[in-house]
Each structure stands twice: as C-alpha cells, then as structure tokens.
C-alpha cells in the first residue's frame, strides 16, 4: 500500500446516486460534496474529480448539477430509462469503471465515493496495477467486499457532521 504524500496524483469518482440513496435512507440528509471532495483529496494533487449523476426530471436537479461543477466536479449525466412495464433504471457502474481504468495511468490514487460492491473487482484490478484505492461510503450501506478490496475506507457515517448537510 502506498503512503499518502503531497505529490500524489488523485482522481475522485463519486457515484452520486448511491451516495444520495444511502444518505437519505439512513440520515434523511444530503451529502456535502464540497467536504467530500476536500477530504478525498487530503491536500494531494487533484487530477480529476467526476460526479456521476442521473437526470430524472426532478425539481432542482439542474441546480444540483451546477453546484457540483462549482465545487470542482466534472459531471457526467445519464438520463433515467423507463421501460414498458414502468420500471426505471440508470446506473454508472460501467462508465465509472472505464474512467477509473483509463485514469489509472495518470494517477497514483483513485478515490471511489460509493458503497456499491460491484466495484470490488475494479479495486482489485487497479491495486494490481499499482494504484492506491480509497473508498468513501456510508459504512452501514457499503458492501463488505468493497471495503475489503480497498487500501483504505472512510465511513462517511462516522463523521456525519462533516459529510452531511
């Protein structure tokens, strides 16, 4: 495991849908993305910060997307898909994974802000490639296999005064 140092190049990838649902179901609050980004970077060199969001035609979502940009995130937006039976689906698992693999040659550390266990294999792959993996998520809703596959895990729920609005 690589130690944290000031010259470390960091990419922060935030799964906004996962964070939103975890924060609302457990705390009925919103994530403080400014604090999230600051704590993820930890005075290292930010190479790229991407927030993966879903457009669901909800009130004020465009304001949220704009706020993410103002904080320092690039936003990648996907429209929610509605199927004939009325079910809806949208996720960024493949997009986040492809971006992480692409960024791996340009960074020393990838910080995944999610609790989704589907990313555990990605963590293993990136660690094998020599990239430090840090995961930030709500401990009570973060998959154990994701926690175990990372070099470090930050439980956002243990510092709700910092990470929640």
C-alpha positions in Angstrom: 0.0 0.0 0.0 1.3 3.4 -1.0 1.6 6.0 1.7 -0.3 9.3 1.3 2.0 12.2 0.3 1.6 15.7 -1.1 2.8 14.9 -4.6 0.3 12.1 -5.0 -2.0 12.5 -8.1 -5.6 11.8 -7.1 -8.8 11.1 -9.1 -12.1 11.3 -7.2 -15.1 9.4 -8.7 -18.4 10.0 -7.0 -21.4 7.7 -7.5 -24.0 10.4 -6.7 -27.0 8.1 -7.0 -25.5 5.6 -4.5 -24.5 8.4 -2.1 -27.9 10.1 -2.3 -29.9 7.0 -1.5 -27.6 6.0 1.3 -27.7 9.5 2.9 -31.4 9.8 2.5 -32.4 6.3 3.7 -30.1 6.3 6.7 -30.0 10.0 7.7 -32.7 11.8 5.7 -30.0 14.3 4.8 -27.9 15.3 1.7 -24.2 14.7 1.1 -21.9 17.7 1.4 -20.0 17.3 -1.8 -17.6 20.2 -1.0 -16.4 18.4 2.2 -16.4 15.1 0.3 -14.0 16.4 -2.3 -11.8 18.2 0.2 -11.5 15.1 2.4 -10.9 12.8 -0.6 -8.1 14.9 -1.9 -6.4 15.5 1.5 -4.0 18.2 0.2 -2.8 16.0 -2.6 -2.7 16.9 -6.3 -6.2 16.6 -7.7 -6.0 15.3 -11.3 -9.7 14.9 -11.9 -13.0 14.8 -10.0 -16.0 13.3 -11.6 -19.6 13.1 -10.2 -21.8 10.6 -12.0 -25.4 11.7 -11.9 -28.8 10.6 -13.2 -31.2 13.0 -14.8 -34.7 12.0 -13.6 -36.5 15.3 -14.3 -36.7 16.0 -10.5 -37.1 19.6 -9.2 -33.9 21.4 -8.7 -31.7 18.7 -10.2 -30.1 21.1 -12.7 -29.2 23.4 -9.7 -27.6 20.4 -8.1 -25.6 19.5 -11.2 -24.4 23.2 -11.4 -23.5 23.2 -7.8 -21.3 20.1 -8.3 -19.5 21.9 -11.1 -19.0 25.0 -8.9 -17.5 22.7 -6.2 -14.9 21.3 -8.7 -16.5 18.2 -10.1 -16.9 17.4 -13.7 -20.4 16.0 -14.1 -21.3 13.0 -16.3 -25.1 12.9 -16.7 -27.2 9.9 -17.8 -30.9 10.0 -18.4 -33.0 7.6 -16.5 -34.6 4.9 -18.6 -38.2 4.0 -18.2 -39.3 0.6 -19.5 -42.6 -0.5 -20.9 -43.6 -2.1 -17.6 -43.0 1.2 -15.8 -39.7 0.1 -14.2 -36.8 2.5 -14.2 -33.1 2.0 -14.4 -29.9 4.1 -14.5 -26.5 3.4 -13.2 -23.0 4.4 -13.9 -21.1 1.2 -13.0 -19.6 0.6 -16.4 -18.8 4.2 -17.0 -17.2 4.7 -13.7 -15.1 1.6 -14.1 -14.0 2.6 -17.6 -13.0 6.0 -16.4 -11.1 4.5 -13.4 -9.1 2.1 -15.7 -8.4 5.0 -18.1 -7.2 7.3 -15.4 -5.1 4.6 -13.7 -2.0 5.5 -15.9 -2.3 9.2 -14.9 -2.9 9.0 -11.1 -1.4 7.4 -8.1 -4.7 7.1 -6.2 -8.3 6.6 -7.2 -10.9 7.6 -4.6 -14.3 5.8 -5.2 -17.2 7.5 -3.4 -19.7 4.7 -3.3 -20.9 1.8 -1.3 -21.6 -0.4 -4.3 -20.0 -3.9 -4.1 -19.9 -4.2 -7.9 -16.8 -2.0 -7.7 -14.8 -4.5 -5.6 -13.3 -6.3 -8.7 -12.3 -2.9 -10.1 -10.5 -2.1 -6.9 -8.6 -5.4 -7.1 -7.6 -4.8 -10.7 -6.4 -1.2 -10.0 -4.4 -2.3 -7.0 -2.8 -5.0 -9.1 -1.8 -2.2 -11.5 -0.2 -0.3 -8.6 -2.9 2.3 -8.0 -3.9 3.1 -4.4 -7.6 2.7 -3.9 -9.6 4.6 -1.3 -13.3 4.1 -0.8 -15.6 6.7 0.9 -19.1 5.5 1.7 -21.6 5.1 4.4 -20.4 2.1 6.4 -23.9 0.7 7.2 -24.7 0.5 3.4 -21.2 -0.2 1.9 -20.6 -3.7 0.7 -18.1 -5.6 2.8 -16.3 -6.9 -0.3 -15.8 -3.2 -1.4 -14.3 -2.2 2.0 -12.0 -5.3 1.9 -10.8 -4.6 -1.6 -9.7 -1.1 -0.9 -6.4 0.2 0.6 -8.4 2.5 2.8 -12.1 3.0 3.7 -13.6 6.2 5.1 -17.0 5.7 6.8 -18.9 8.9 6.0 -21.5 8.0 8.6 -18.9 8.2 11.4 -18.4 11.9 10.6 -21.9 12.9 9.6 -21.2 16.5 10.8 -18.6 16.7 8.1 -20.2 14.9 5.2 -23.9 15.6 5.6 -25.9 18.8 5.2 
